[in-house]
């Protein structure tokens, strides 16, 4: 089966001051999505990806077997003084549902809760106090997501190939340039990446996961040369 591979990004909870306070107050993983609907929802055994964030630009184009490389937006995370990225997840699409209702049926049978980004009656958004507060009103925020789900109802159940929502590997600009031909690829409208580029991203995840402390120290030195 052909497997297309994509590099995409999201804004984690820890990416702004409000979200940082939330992670401390509620002991939440810092590298989960910061919205009231967690897009993607990475906290489940089978993570979920929908079109709530990018509409027609991403989820509706994907199919079973496609692999998704999720990095954070560029930011100064934790104690690193230079802006950088984190490689949080590598997911493989395990099943594609054409509606959120179909997805809800599966998750109710196989999971202890519905995904936060599953837009079905009875599945309320997260409390405003557990978000990054990037929107001023929870009801309007959620209403926007209901509208998006109605227009683009694709729902993807994913398998975890790699996931770290607590202290994911650091990715610096030079890493991405080395992999992607001297430039940092755009991730807001995700494009397919080559098998070779995907393999290099997987190597980064593996190497830096297995030697996280040593790499963390090395990266601090590299960033400040």
C-alpha positions as CSV (number, residue, x, y, z in Angstrom):
1,X,0.0,0.0,0.0
2,X,1.3,3.4,-1.0
3,X,2.1,5.6,2.0
4,X,2.2,9.4,1.6
5,X,4.1,11.3,4.3
6,X,3.5,14.8,5.5
7,X,5.2,17.3,7.8
8,X,2.8,19.4,9.7
9,X,2.7,21.6,12.8
10,X,0.5,22.5,15.8
11,X,0.6,25.0,18.6
12,X,1.2,23.2,21.9
13,X,-0.3,24.2,25.2
14,X,3.1,25.4,26.5
15,X,3.6,27.9,23.6
16,X,2.1,30.9,25.5
17,X,2.1,32.1,29.0
18,X,-1.5,31.2,29.7
19,X,-1.0,27.7,28.5
20,X,2.2,27.3,30.6
21,X,0.2,28.3,33.7
22,X,-2.4,25.7,32.7
23,X,0.2,22.9,32.5
24,X,1.4,23.7,36.0
25,X,-2.0,24.2,37.5
26,X,-3.5,20.9,36.2
27,X,-0.3,18.9,35.7
28,X,-1.1,18.5,32.0
29,X,1.4,17.3,29.4
30,X,3.0,20.5,28.0
31,X,3.2,19.4,24.4
32,X,-0.5,18.7,23.7
33,X,-2.6,21.1,21.6
34,X,-3.7,24.2,23.4
35,X,-7.2,24.6,21.9
36,X,-10.6,23.7,23.5
37,X,-10.8,20.8,21.1
38,X,-7.1,19.5,21.1
39,X,-6.4,19.2,17.4
40,X,-4.8,16.7,17.1
41,X,-5.8,14.8,20.2
42,X,-2.5,13.0,21.2
43,X,-3.6,11.8,24.6
44,X,-5.4,8.7,23.5
45,X,-4.1,5.2,22.7
46,X,-5.4,5.9,19.1
47,X,-4.7,9.6,18.5
48,X,-7.2,11.5,16.3
49,X,-6.8,14.0,13.5
50,X,-9.6,16.0,11.9
51,X,-10.2,19.0,9.7
52,X,-11.0,21.3,12.6
53,X,-7.8,23.2,12.1
54,X,-7.0,23.3,8.4
55,X,-10.3,22.5,6.8
56,X,-9.9,21.1,3.3
57,X,-6.1,21.5,3.3
58,X,-5.1,18.4,5.2
59,X,-7.2,15.7,6.8
60,X,-9.6,15.2,3.8
61,X,-6.6,14.5,1.6
62,X,-5.3,11.7,3.8
63,X,-6.0,8.0,3.7
64,X,-5.1,4.8,5.5
65,X,-1.4,4.2,5.7
66,X,-0.4,7.9,5.3
67,X,2.2,9.1,7.9
68,X,2.0,12.4,9.7
69,X,5.1,14.1,11.2
70,X,3.9,16.6,13.9
71,X,6.3,19.3,15.0
72,X,5.5,22.3,17.1
73,X,5.5,25.8,15.9
74,X,8.8,27.5,16.5
75,X,9.2,28.9,20.0
76,X,11.5,29.1,23.0
77,X,10.4,26.0,24.9
78,X,11.5,25.3,28.4
79,X,15.0,26.6,29.2
80,X,16.4,26.8,25.7
81,X,17.1,30.5,24.9
82,X,16.8,30.2,21.1
83,X,13.6,29.5,19.2
84,X,13.3,25.9,18.0
85,X,10.9,23.2,17.2
86,X,9.9,19.9,18.9
87,X,9.2,16.6,17.1
88,X,6.2,15.5,19.1
89,X,4.5,12.7,17.1
90,X,4.8,10.5,14.1
91,X,1.4,9.0,13.4
92,X,0.1,6.6,10.8
93,X,-3.5,6.7,9.7
94,X,-5.2,3.5,10.8
95,X,-8.7,4.2,9.8
96,X,-10.6,7.0,8.0
97,X,-14.1,7.8,9.0
98,X,-16.2,10.1,6.8
99,X,-18.1,11.5,9.7
100,X,-17.4,12.3,13.4
101,X,-20.5,10.2,14.3
102,X,-18.9,7.1,12.8
103,X,-15.7,7.8,14.7
104,X,-17.6,8.3,17.9
105,X,-19.1,4.8,17.6
106,X,-15.7,3.3,17.3
107,X,-14.1,5.2,20.1
108,X,-17.1,4.5,22.5
109,X,-16.4,0.8,21.9
110,X,-12.6,0.9,22.2
111,X,-11.6,3.9,24.3
112,X,-12.4,5.2,27.8
113,X,-13.4,8.6,26.3
114,X,-14.2,10.3,23.0
115,X,-11.4,12.4,21.4
116,X,-11.7,16.0,22.3
117,X,-11.8,16.9,18.6
118,X,-14.8,14.5,18.0
119,X,-17.7,16.9,17.3
120,X,-20.8,14.9,18.3
121,X,-23.6,15.9,20.7
122,X,-22.7,15.3,24.3
123,X,-19.0,15.7,23.8
124,X,-18.4,19.1,25.3
125,X,-15.3,21.2,24.6
126,X,-12.6,21.4,27.3
127,X,-13.2,24.0,30.0
128,X,-11.7,27.3,29.0
129,X,-9.4,27.1,32.0
130,X,-7.7,24.1,30.5
131,X,-6.8,25.8,27.2
132,X,-4.2,28.3,26.1
133,X,-7.0,31.0,26.1
134,X,-6.0,32.1,22.6
135,X,-9.6,32.9,21.8
136,X,-11.6,35.3,24.1
137,X,-14.9,33.3,24.2
138,X,-15.3,29.5,24.6
139,X,-18.7,29.3,23.0
140,X,-17.7,31.2,19.9
141,X,-14.5,29.2,19.7
142,X,-16.4,25.9,19.9
143,X,-19.1,27.2,17.5
144,X,-16.3,27.7,14.9
145,X,-15.2,24.1,15.3
146,X,-18.8,22.8,14.9
147,X,-19.1,24.8,11.6
148,X,-15.7,23.4,10.4
149,X,-16.7,19.8,11.2
150,X,-20.0,20.2,9.4
151,X,-18.2,21.4,6.3
152,X,-15.3,19.0,6.5
153,X,-16.3,15.9,8.5
154,X,-13.3,13.7,7.8
155,X,-12.0,12.0,10.9
156,X,-8.8,10.0,11.2
157,X,-7.9,7.4,13.8
158,X,-4.2,7.0,14.0
159,X,-1.5,4.6,15.2
160,X,1.4,6.0,17.2
161,X,4.8,5.4,15.6
162,X,6.5,7.9,17.9
163,X,5.0,10.1,20.6
164,X,6.4,12.3,23.3
165,X,4.1,14.9,24.8
166,X,6.2,15.6,27.9
167,X,9.8,16.3,26.6
168,X,9.9,15.7,22.9
169,X,13.2,15.9,20.9
170,X,14.5,19.3,20.0
171,X,14.6,20.2,16.3
172,X,16.7,23.2,15.4
173,X,16.5,25.2,12.2
174,X,19.7,23.6,10.9
175,X,18.2,20.2,11.3
176,X,15.3,21.0,9.0
177,X,17.5,22.7,6.5
178,X,19.8,19.7,6.4
179,X,16.9,17.4,5.7
180,X,14.9,19.5,3.4
181,X,17.4,20.9,0.9
182,X,18.6,24.0,2.7
183,X,15.2,25.4,3.6
184,X,12.6,25.1,6.3
185,X,9.4,23.7,4.7
186,X,6.0,25.2,5.3
187,X,3.7,23.3,7.6
188,X,0.6,25.4,7.7
189,X,-0.6,23.9,4.4
190,X,1.2,20.6,4.7
191,X,2.9,19.1,1.6
192,X,4.1,15.6,1.1
193,X,7.6,14.9,2.0
194,X,9.8,12.2,0.4
195,X,10.6,8.8,1.9
196,X,14.2,9.9,2.4
197,X,13.1,13.0,4.3
198,X,10.7,11.0,6.4
199,X,13.4,8.5,7.3
200,X,15.7,11.3,8.4
201,X,13.0,12.8,10.6
202,X,12.5,9.3,12.1
203,X,16.3,9.0,12.8
204,X,16.2,12.3,14.7
205,X,13.3,11.0,16.8
206,X,15.0,7.8,17.6
207,X,18.5,9.1,18.3
208,X,17.3,12.0,20.5
209,X,14.8,9.9,22.3
210,X,17.4,7.3,23.2
211,X,19.9,10.0,24.4
212,X,17.6,12.8,25.5
213,X,19.7,14.2,28.3
214,X,22.9,14.1,26.4
215,X,21.3,15.7,23.4
216,X,19.6,18.4,25.5
217,X,23.0,19.5,26.8
218,X,24.6,19.3,23.4
219,X,21.8,21.4,21.9
220,X,22.2,24.1,24.4
221,X,25.9,24.4,23.4
222,X,25.0,24.3,19.7
223,X,22.3,27.0,19.9
224,X,24.7,29.4,21.6
225,X,27.8,29.0,19.5
